[in-house]
Amino acid sequence: MITADNLRAYGANVDEGISRCLGDEEFYIDLVKSVIPDERIDELERCIEEKDLDKAFEVAHALKGMYGNISLTPVYKPVCDMTELLRDRKDADYSGYLAEAKEQKRRLVELYNSRK
């Protein structure tokens, strides 16, 4: 179950996220829940593997906006770092960033699926 408290424990900047939602905590939680089914991290990984750095940048930039707007810092940070490298279409080793983004997304999904 996603709550403001367990999102804080996860590392999200909940107060900032709620502020962006004009103080509406329920709306903020709904926005966080809405990103759970998003599978673009996997799409980003495929684009990087295929060396389609233009598409990878587009996907990373969209993810950066999505996670940044709702202040999900743990997953936002590695995605943001990748976005900046991809902005210049750098053919770099993105594996660490991808692993961190996928792990943080897994943790978020785990929060959503937990009954606590």
C-alpha angles and dihedrals in degrees: 000000000000115000133162089252097053090044088055089050088050089056102255118145092238097171091055091046093050090047089056087054091056092255095305105137094181091054090048092052089049090053091050090050090050092065094055096089093044110119100183093115086068089047089051090052091051092049091051092047089051090047090238092146094167092059091039090057091050092051094044092048091051091049091048090055094045096049094037095052091057094039098239091160099177093061095028094061099061091040090051091050091051092047092056093050091046092049086076091038091242114183095220139145103277095169096105093049092046092048091051093046091048092047092050091047089049089053090050091051088048090055090051093050096044119101096211 
